[in-house]
Amino acid sequence: MTQDFPLPPAAGEIAELVGKRLKEVREAGGSRETVTVDLNGQLYHAEVIDLQLKDLYFNPATHRIRAQRSHQPEREKALLRDPWGSVGQDYLRRLLKADPSDPEKRDSAFDTLKQDLKEYGQNEPGLITYHGVLVNGNTRAAALLELGETSMRVGVLPESATWAEINAVELSLQMREDHRRDYTFLNKLLAMEERREAGLPPEAIAREFRVQVKTYEQSQWILQLLYDQIERSATNGASLRLVDFEDAQEKLRELHRDYMNLAANDPDGAEILKESRMPAIVLRFAKTDVRFIEADFQDSYLSRELPEDINAAGQEVPAQAETLIPGLGIAVPGPSSKVSAARQRTTQLLQAQAQLNSKELDEDKRREAREYWEKVREGYDAAITSAGRDVRLRRKKQMAPERLKDACKSIDLCVGEVVKARGSKSFDEVAFDEALLQLRESVQKLARQAGKGVEDPGEGLSWLFGAVKAEGN
């Protein structure tokens, strides 16, 4: 969501300094370095000046670490209360150096950038507002400060630029194909949401982010799903954070794909699939494990592995009554009892995970949450193992027929090629005859293997035996 921040406390002095530097650059004559940006659909050539790093502010609205701000909720609140104070600015500086998936760790990409700046210096200028707020180059500024540098080359936006325009400029720079570092998965979702809230239609947002409209729609579905999970996780003053899902990109995209495929014909099944997979994602199971969770996972596998008390809690949930759509007076059916039970199990796990992540809760509540978490983790582990075994067995059973179907398609294509070759009088009968002999040999091998242990062959297998028998084999 777009947020307008107040001007920094030293905005007047910095603006005066920026004005003087711009005047000096213009009066110096000769060619002037500029940064070209898209400002309200028009190209704007921002003139470049040199400023002391102590006069620049990290941008509290930067999309680069928007999701990571939730890592420490209290410090995020302090940042929003006083974005230019030492606490907020130090928090931004720390996040710019941190691993996006785990802000407690240092990002190796930051160290690579720092080493590049140390060896080659600042190749490209950053970009600031007229009042010293970094629009582009926040991470570079953090690296330069750590290297002990005192100044930075920056282009300057016009003094009248609004926060909406500043955010749009940052996004347009990020979307350039030659940009060195992409936004993380969640920060890109948040940036798309911001453009939607600014009134842009899906087609325009997709074009701006260089994705298809369906990819944009998938992104917003995922973001709303995460908001729902975070809201449901809230308990005892603790809740999950967006940053907790930073490394779940592929799992969430696969969930969206499978949910949509199922929802068309089985809405309840799609909801149960979603409520079954989200705990596995929160429990950090591998992507290959999460794929084994299908719509029947809870009934066929999970219910057998979870402790009785956890199973009973989910089974006690009744189906919800009809829901009235506000303003329309239309009632739609509420979730079925199975969906409600699945939601309750998921919510309990989300709350346990949130309490485990919290450093504010007392030890007794955290211990209780851990015991519950471990029971669910063990149950999911065993259930996924069973489901995976069945899926692999099912795939093995289907592999031979699928291979044969592929061979049939190839033969059908061959028929067309024979017709074309004969029509153009380019048919190579010798080569074709050799290929037919290979086909005969393969069919004979197939008949020998397929016939082992079969006492009552079906119509297809009987035909195969007859064809091979006619050849005298």
N, C-alpha and C positions, 0 to 999 in steps of 0.2 A: 504494500500500500504506500502511495506517495505521501511523504510527510514534509511539511515546510518547517525548516529549522530557523531559529533567529540568527542574526548576524553575529559573528564572533565579537568578543569584547573589544578587540583592537582593530575592528573593521575599518574605522575612520583613518587611523594611522597607516594601515596597510594599503588602503585605497589611495591615499595620498602618495605613498612610496611607489606604488604600481604606476600611477599617473606620471610621476617624474621619470621613471625608468622608460616608459613608453615614449615620452617626449624626447628623451635623450637618444633613443634608438632612431626615431624619425629624423631628428636633426643631424644625426651622424652621417646621413647620406649613404650612397652605395646600396647594394642589395641587402634586403632584410629577411631574416629567417622567419617563416610563418608555419603554423599548424592549420591545415584545412579541415574544418569540421562541418557537419550537417546541422544547421541551426534553423529550426522551423521550416525545413524543406529547402533552404537556400544554403549555398556554400559560403562559409564565413572563414576568412583567413586571419586567424588569431596570431598577432605579432608576438615574437618570443623575446623574453627578457631573462635576466639572471637575478634570482632572489635567494636570500639566506633561508636555509631550511628552518631556522627558528621562527621565521615569519609565516610559515605555511602550516595549515591545519589538515589533519587526516579527515576525510569526508565521512561523516556519520551515516550518510545515505548510500554509500557505495554498494553496488550490487555484488562486488567481489566476495564480501564476507557477510552478506545479509542474513543467510541462514545460520552462520556460525555465531552470530551475536547471541543466539539463544543458549549458547553453551553454559554461560553463567548468568542466570536470570537476574540476580541482584546487581551485577555489574552492568547488564543491559539496561536495567531501570535507571541506574546512575547515569549511564550514557545518554539516555533519552531526556533525563531531567536537565543535565548540563553537558551538552555535546562537546563543548570547547574546553571544559575543565580538565585537570590533570588525570583524574580517574578515568573518564570516558576516553580521552585521547590515548592514554596508556593501554587501555583495553583494545582499542582499534589497532594500535601498533603491534600488540601481542598477537592478535588474530591474523594480521597480515603475514606473520611469520609462521603461523601454525599449519599443521596438516588439516585440510578441510574435513576429513573423515574422523579425525581424532585431535581436536584442538589442544589436547594436553601434550601432543608431540610436535616437534619442529618439522616443517615442510622441507623436504629435500629440494624441491623446486625453488624455494626461496634461496637456499644456499647456492644453487646453480646460478641464479640471477645475480646474487651478491658477488660471486666469483667473476662473472662476466663483466660486471661494472668495475670490479677491481682491476681487471686486465685491460679492458678496452674503453672504460669511461662511459659516459652517458651518450649513447648513439642518437636517441630520439628525445625531443623535449617532452615534458609532461604538459598538463593543461590545468589551469586554475580559474577560479572565479576572480572577479575584480577585488574581492575582499580576502583573497589568500587561501580559499578552500580548494584542495586538490580534487579535480574532476577525473583526471586520468594520470596515473603515475603514483598512486598511493603506495603500492608495494615497492616501487623503485625508491621512493623517498625513505621508506623504512630501511631498505638495504643501504642507501647512501649514509643515513645516520649511523648505522652500525659500523660502517667503514670509517667513520670519523670525518666524512666530508661535511662541508659547511654550507654549500650552495647547490642550486639546481636550476637548470634551464627549463622554463615553462612558457607555454603560450597562454594568452589572457583572453577570457571571454568578455563580452561587453558588460558594462556595469549594470545594465537593466535586466540581465538574464535571471529568470525565475527558477525555483527549484524544479518545476516540471520540465523546463527547458534544459536545465543542468543534467537531470537524470536521463533525458532523451539523448543528449549529446554523448554521455558516457556509454549508453547502449549502442549508439551508432558506431562509435569507435571500436567497441568490443566486437561488433558483428563484421568488421572488415576482415577479409579472408587472410590478410597478412599479419593479423594480430597474434602475438606470441603465446599468450596464455588464455585458454578458454575459461569462461565462468564454470564453476562446479555445477553438477546436476541440479541441486536444489536452488542455487542462486539464479540459474537460468529460468526455472519454473516461477520463481518470485518475480523476476523481471518481466516475464510474459504476463503474469497477473497484474502487475503495475500498469502495463500498457492497456490491458483490457479495462481496468478501472479508469483509465484516462479517456475511455470512449472509443478506442480503436476497434474496428471490426476484426473478426478472426482472420480474414484474408490478408488484411494489412499487417497484422502481427506476424502471421506466418511468413509473409514476404520479408519483413524486417529481420526476422531471426533465421532466414534462409532454411525454412523447413516447410513441409506440406501442412495443409490445414488439419488433416487427421492427426499429425504428430502434435500440433498445438493443442488440439482437443484432448488427446491422450495425456498431455502434460498437465492440463488443468484438472482432468479427472483424478490423476495421481495426487495433485496438490490438495484437492478437496478431501480425498481419502485420508491423507496424512493429517489434515486439520481435524477430521473426525476421530482418528486414533488418539491424537494428542488430547482432545477434549475428553474423551472417554477414560483416558489414563489418569486424569486428575483425582488425587485423593490425599488426604492428610498434608495438604500444602505442597505436594510433589506432583510432577507431570513429566511426560516425555517431551522432547524438544525436536524441532525439525532436524537439527544436526545429527540426531540419532539415526536418521534414515539416509544419510549422505551416501553411503556405500551400497545402497540397495537398489540402484537404478535399474539394472537388468531384471531383477526379481519383480519389481513393481511394474515394469513394462510388460513382462510376460503375464503377470496377473491381469492387467488390463485386457490384453489380447484374449486370454482364455475366458475371462469374465464376460466380455462382449459376445464371444462366440456362443456361450452357454445361455446368456440372458435372453436371447431372441426366442428360444423355445422353452426355457426352464428358468424363470426369474428366481424362484426359491433356490434352485440348485446353484445358480450364479452367486447368490448371497452367501450360501453355505460355503462355497468354494473360497470366496473372499475371506470369510471369517475363519476358515481353516488355514489358509496360507499366511495371513498376517501374523499370527503367533509364531510361525516358523521363521518368518522374516525378522521379527523382533528378537527371537532366540538365536538369530544369526546362523541358521543352517545354510549350507552351501546351495548355490543356485540349482545344481543338479539334483539335490535332495528335495528342494521345494517343488520341483516339477512333478515329483511322484504324488503330490497331494492333489487329488481330483475331487469331484463333487461328493463321491461316496466315502471319502476318507474318514469322516467322523464316525459313521455307522459301521463301516466295515473293518476299520483298523484302530482308530484312536480310542473308541469307547472300551475296547478290550484291554488297552494298556494303561489308561489313567486310573488312579486310585478311586475307590468307590465313592468317597466323600466328594471328590471333584466331579465325577460323573453325575451323582445324585443332584448336585447343585444345578447342573445344566438341565437335567430332565424335569425339574420341578417348574420350569417356566411355562406358563400357559400361552396359547395363541392370543395375540392382541386384537382388540376389537377394531372395527372400521375406523379409519381416520378421515376427518372432515377437512377438505381443502378450503382454506380461508378465502372468503370472497366469492367462491363459486357455489358453495352449498352442495358439493359433490362428495360422496363418501367412497373411499377406496378401501379394499381389504387391508388389514394390518398384517404384519409379518406372521408367518406360521409358527407353530410351537417349536419346530426344528430350527428355524432361523433364529428365533428368540433365544433358544438354548445355546446355539453356537455363538451368538453375540455376547451372551453372559459369560461364557467361558473365555472368550477373547478379551472382554473388558477386565475380567479378574486378572488375567495374565499381564495386560497392559499396565494395570495399577501396580502389580507386583514389581514389574520391571522399572516403573517410575520410582518406586520407593527404594529399590536397590541402587538406582543412579543418584538418589538424593543424598547429600552430605549433611542435610539439616535435621533428618529424622533421628529419633533416639534408637539405640542399639536393639531394643526389644522388637520394635516394629520392623526394623530392617532384617532381623533374624527371622521373624515370622514370614516376611516377604520372600526371603531367600529359600526357606523350606518349601513354600508353595511353588516358587520358580523352579526349584530342582525337581520336584515331583512332575511338573508339567514337561520340563525338558527331557527327563527320562522317558516319560510316556510318549512324547513326540518322536524321540529317537527310535524307540522300539517300533512304533507304528509306521514311521517312514521306512525303516528297514523291511518290514513286512510288505508294505505297499510297493516298494522298489523291486522286491523279489518277484511279486506277482506281475508287475509291469514288464519286467525283463522276460519272464516266462511267456507272457502274452505276445511280446514282440517276436520271440523266437518261433512261436507257433505260426505267426503271420508272415515270417520272413520268406519261407519257400514259396507260398502262393504269390506273394508280391513280386518275387524275382521272376516267376513264370508269367505273370501279367505284363511285366516290363518286356520280356522276350516276345510276347504276343504283339505288343505295340511295335516292336522293332520289325517283326515280320510283316505287319500291316504297312509300315513305311516302305519296306523292301518291295512290296507289291507295286506301289506307286512308282518306285524307281525303275523297276523292270519295264513297266508300261512306257515310261519316258524314254528309257534307253532303246527299246525296240522301235519306238516312233521315230527316233532320230538316227536309227541304224548304227548305234554305237554300243550295242550290247555285247559284252565279252562273255561268250558262252563257256569258255574254258575256265575262267576265273570263277564264274558262277557255279559251275559243276563242282569245282574243288570246295567251294563254300558249302554246297549241299551235302557233300560227303562229311564235312565237319559237323553239320547239323545232325546227320544220321547218327554219327558216333555219340554226340551229346545226348540225343534222344534215347539211344540204347542205354547209356549210363544212367539216365534219369529213370528209365523203366526198371532197371535192376535194383536201384536203391529204393524207389517208391514202392516196389512190390514186396519187399521183405516183411514177413510177418502178417501180410494182409490176406485174410481168408475170404472176405466178401467184398471185393472191390466195387466202387461206385461206377457210374456211367463213364466218367472221364478216364479213370484209371483202366477200365475195361477196354476203352478205345485205344489207349496207349499200348496195352499189352497186345492187342490185336494188330496194331500197326507194326510193332517190333517183330511179332510172330510171323507176319507176312514176309518179313525180310529174312526169315530163317534163323532168328536169334532168340 
